[in-house]
Amino acid sequence: MKALGVAALVLGAVLVQSALSRSGGGALGDLVLVAVVAVGLLHGRVASLLTGTAAGLLQDALGGGMLGLSGLGKCVAGYVAGVAG
């Protein structure tokens, strides 16, 4: 049940982030990063490490940029948040 909630949170953040960036929404911030940090604080470093990697790769795949850069950054951010939480 916990994994389903995390997956729904991240998928929702990715979809909202991509929809707002495509529609020309202003400087919104990175909702996916906020979701990954929240998972890190609530569920620990391993869960946030995996969540950050998956969310970043999904965001890279939908964004059309270089595949892996966002995944690596969110992976590290999730791990650091998991250690801090």
KEKE-3310 file (N, C-alpha, C; in steps of 0.2 Angstrom, whole numbers, plus 5000, padded with zeros to 4 digits):
npx = (5004:5010:5019:5011:5005:5016:5020:5008:5009:5021:5019:5008:5014:5024:5016:5008:5018:5024:5013:5010:5022:5022:5011:5015:5015:5021:5036:5037:5043:5051:5041:5042:5054:5051:5041:5050:5059:5050:5046:5058:5060:5049:5050:5063:5080:5082:5070:5068:5079:5076:5064:5068:5076:5068:5058:5065:5070:5058:5053:5063:5061:5049:5051:5060:5073:5090:5093:5093:5100:5091:5087:5098:5101:5089:5090:5101:5097:5086:5092:5100:5090:5083:5093:5094:5081)
npy = (4994:5006:5008:5010:5022:5031:5029:5035:5048:5052:5050:5059:5071:5072:5072:5084:5093:5092:5095:5108:5115:5113:5120:5133:5138:5149:5151:5138:5129:5114:5101:5088:5085:5090:5080:5069:5072:5073:5059:5054:5060:5054:5040:5035:5032:5022:5020:5033:5035:5025:5030:5043:5040:5033:5043:5054:5048:5046:5059:5064:5056:5061:5074:5076:5079:5076:5060:5054:5064:5071:5061:5056:5068:5069:5057:5058:5069:5063:5053:5060:5067:5057:5052:5063:5063)
npz = (5000:5004:4993:4982:4986:4985:4972:4966:4970:4965:4951:4949:4952:4942:4930:4932:4933:4920:4912:4916:4912:4898:4895:4896:4909:4922:4932:4941:4949:4955:4955:4956:4962:4975:4978:4979:4989:4999:5000:5004:5017:5024:5022:5021:5016:5006:4999:4994:4986:4976:4972:4967:4957:4948:4946:4941:4929:4922:4921:4913:4901:4897:4895:4884:4885:4888:4893:4909:4916:4925:4932:4939:4947:4955:4961:4970:4977:4984:4991:5000:5007:5013:5022:5030:5035)
capx = (5000:5014:5022:5006:5004:5022:5019:5003:5012:5026:5016:5004:5019:5027:5011:5007:5024:5025:5007:5011:5028:5020:5006:5018:5015:5027:5041:5033:5048:5051:5036:5045:5059:5047:5039:5055:5061:5044:5047:5064:5059:5044:5051:5070:5084:5082:5064:5068:5084:5073:5059:5071:5079:5062:5054:5069:5070:5051:5053:5068:5058:5043:5053:5063:5080:5095:5090:5097:5102:5087:5087:5104:5100:5084:5092:5105:5093:5082:5096:5101:5084:5082:5098:5092:5075)
capy = (5000:5012:5009:5013:5029:5034:5029:5040:5055:5054:5051:5065:5077:5072:5074:5091:5097:5092:5099:5116:5117:5113:5126:5140:5141:5152:5148:5134:5125:5107:5097:5081:5086:5091:5074:5064:5074:5071:5052:5053:5062:5050:5033:5033:5033:5017:5022:5039:5033:5022:5035:5049:5038:5032:5049:5058:5045:5047:5066:5065:5053:5065:5081:5076:5081:5071:5055:5052:5069:5073:5055:5056:5073:5067:5051:5060:5073:5058:5050:5065:5069:5051:5052:5069:5062)
capz = (5000:5004:4987:4978:4987:4983:4965:4964:4972:4960:4944:4949:4951:4935:4925:4933:4931:4912:4909:4917:4908:4891:4894:4897:4916:4924:4936:4945:4953:4953:4960:4956:4967:4981:4980:4980:4996:5004:5001:5008:5024:5027:5021:5022:5010:5000:4996:4991:4981:4970:4969:4964:4950:4943:4944:4936:4922:4919:4919:4907:4895:4895:4893:4878:4885:4889:4897:4914:4920:4930:4936:4944:4952:4960:4965:4975:4982:4988:4996:5005:5011:5017:5027:5035:5039)
cpx = (5004:5017:5017:5005:5010:5022:5014:5006:5017:5023:5012:5009:5022:5022:5009:5012:5025:5019:5008:5017:5026:5015:5008:5017:5021:5032:5038:5037:5048:5047:5039:5050:5056:5044:5044:5058:5056:5045:5053:5063:5054:5046:5058:5073:5084:5076:5065:5074:5081:5068:5062:5074:5073:5059:5058:5070:5063:5051:5058:5065:5052:5045:5057:5071:5085:5093:5095:5100:5098:5086:5092:5103:5095:5086:5097:5101:5088:5086:5098:5095:5082:5087:5096:5086:5075)
cpy = (5006:5013:5012:5020:5033:5035:5034:5047:5057:5055:5057:5071:5077:5074:5081:5095:5097:5096:5106:5118:5118:5119:5133:5143:5144:5148:5144:5131:5118:5103:5090:5080:5086:5084:5069:5066:5072:5063:5051:5055:5057:5043:5031:5034:5029:5019:5028:5039:5030:5027:5040:5046:5037:5039:5054:5055:5046:5054:5067:5062:5058:5072:5081:5078:5075:5066:5053:5058:5071:5067:5054:5062:5072:5061:5053:5065:5068:5055:5054:5067:5063:5050:5057:5067:5056)
cpz = (5000:4997:4982:4979:4985:4975:4962:4965:4966:4953:4944:4948:4945:4930:4926:4931:4923:4909:4910:4913:4900:4890:4895:4904:4918:4928:4942:4951:4951:4958:4961:4962:4974:4983:4982:4987:5001:5005:5005:5015:5027:5027:5021:5015:5004:4996:4991:4985:4975:4967:4965:4957:4945:4941:4939:4929:4918:4917:4913:4900:4893:4892:4887:4879:4886:4894:4903:4919:4926:4935:4941:4949:4957:4964:4971:4980:4986:4993:5002:5010:5015:5023:5032:5038:5042)
residu = (MET:LYS:ALA:LEU:GLY:VAL:ALA:ALA:LEU:VAL:LEU:GLY:ALA:VAL:LEU:VAL:GLN:SER:ALA:LEU:SER:ARG:SER:GLY:GLY:GLY:ALA:LEU:GLY:ASP:LEU:VAL:LEU:VAL:ALA:VAL:VAL:ALA:VAL:GLY:LEU:LEU:HIS:GLY:ARG:VAL:ALA:SER:LEU:LEU:THR:GLY:THR:ALA:ALA:GLY:LEU:LEU:GLN:ASP:ALA:LEU:GLY:GLY:GLY:MET:LEU:GLY:LEU:SER:GLY:LEU:GLY:LYS:CYS:VAL:ALA:GLY:TYR:VAL:ALA:GLY:VAL:ALA:GLY)
# end
